[in-house]
Amino acid sequence: MICDLKDLYIKQRELDSEIAKNHNVTYESTRNKRTLSLLVELGEFANATRTFKYWSNKGPESKERVLDEFADGLHFLLSLGIDQNYIVDEIEVEDDELSLTDNLLKTYELTSIFYQSQTESNYLAAFSSYLRALFKLGYGWGEAKEAYYLKLKENHVRQETNY
């Protein structure tokens, strides 16, 4: 599946600029915090999918909730790419044999590798792995983009209301 990212990077840069102005921060001063935020959001996304909860018979949270959590992580991935100038127009994501649980663990691992060595190839590997989780859930890229734009609107409101 091909994920077109061009417009998302543009919108994310606008939000990042607003945050930087409101909070007197820079990409460099928040890089580690954004990386940790990505890992936290990945955990919240995993929690919403409930994929690892072998002790429970409950299914995943609502589609809207899962996509909302996914969008949170997407914001931080885009921001980290802008920070390092690793901006790509699209990413092609191919499925693999990993379970959703193993894919999420792999995404944690790849994000940690990117934290340790912030190369473009490490960034794209983490980003692709994150996107792959979305498709393993059966969701489409259009749904993810819609969730991103909804969260973007909410994040702009938060900045305007001193969140």
N, C-alpha and C positions, 0 to 999 in steps of 0.2 A: 504494500500500500504506500502511496506517495502522499506525504504531508507537506502542504505548501505553508511556509512559515513567514514569507516576506512581510505581509501586513501585520502579523503578530509582533515581529521585532520592532516595527515602526510604532505600534501602539504601546508596546512595553517600554520603549525608550521614552515616550511621552510621560508615562506614569513614573518611571524612574526619575525623570527630571523634576517632576512635581514633588516627589518624595525628597529628593536631594535638596531642593529649595526650601521645603517646609521644615526639614529636620537638620539642615546644615551638615549633610554627609556626602561622601563621594563613593564611587564604585570601589576604590581601593580601601577606604575605611570600613566598608561593609562587606567585603568579599567573603570573609570567613563566616560572618553572620548569615549571609545569604546561602552559603553552602550548607551550614547547619540547618537553616530554615528549610532548604530543599529536602534534607534527610528527615526532618520532622514531618513535613508534608507528605513525603513518601510513606511514612508510617501511618499517618492519618488516612491516606488513600488505601493502604493495605487493610487497615482496620475496617474501613467502610465496605471493602469487598468480602471480608470475613473468610478469605481463602485459607487462612492458617488455623482457623478455630475448629480443630478436629473434635473438640469436646462438645460442640454445639450443633444442633440440628437446624438452627436458624440460617436462612439464606443471607445474601448480601443486603445491605441497606438499599434504599430506593435508588433507581437509576440516576435521578437528579442529584442525590447526595454523593454518589460515587463520582459522577462527572464533576461536581463542584470541588471535591477533594483533589481530583486529577488536575483541574484547572489551577488550583493553588500551587501545585508543584510545577506546572507548566510556566507560571509566572517567574518562578525563581530560575528555572533552566534558561529561559529566554534572557533574563537579566544577567545571568552569569556569562552567557554568550556575547551579549552586548559589551559587557565589561572587558572581555578579552579580545573583542573584535572577531569572534568566531560566528559570524552571521552567515547563514546559508539560506538560499531561497526555498529549498525543500530537502526533506530527508525521505529516503525510500526505506521502508521497514518491511523486512521479510519475517515470516513466522519461523519458529524453531520448535524443537521437541520439548522444551522446558515447560513444566507446569507453571501456573500463575505464581504459586508460592516461590518456586525456584527462580522465576523471572524477577520477582521483586527482590529476592536476596541478591541476585546478580546485579540489579540496578543499584542497590546499596553499595555493593562491592565496586562497581564501575564509578560511582559518584565519589567514593573514597579515593580511588586511584586518581581521578581528576583533581581532587583536592590536593593530593600529594605531588602531582605532576600535571600542571595546567596546560596541557597541549591541546591542540584542536582535535586530534584523533581521539584523545581520551574524553573530551567533551562530547563529541559526536557519538561515541560508543555509549556513554551514559544516557544521552538524550534518546538514542534509538532504542535502548533497552526500556526506558520509561514509556515511550510510545508503544512498544510491543505489548506491554501489559494491558494497555487500553484495548488493543485488538484481540487479545486473548479473552477478554471479557465479552467480546462480540459487539463492541461499540465502534462506530465509524468516526472518521476524522471530522466530518461535518458536525457531529454531536459534540466533539471535544472543542472545536472552535467556538461553537455557540456557547458552551459552558465557560470558555475563556472570556468571551466578550461580556457575558453576564457578570462574571467576577471582576472584570476590568471596570465595569461601570460602578460596581459596589466599592471597589478600591478607590476610585476617584472621589466618590461621595465621602468615603472615610477620610480622605485627605482634606476635603473641603470642610469637614465637621470636626476637625482636630481629634481624630480617632487615636 
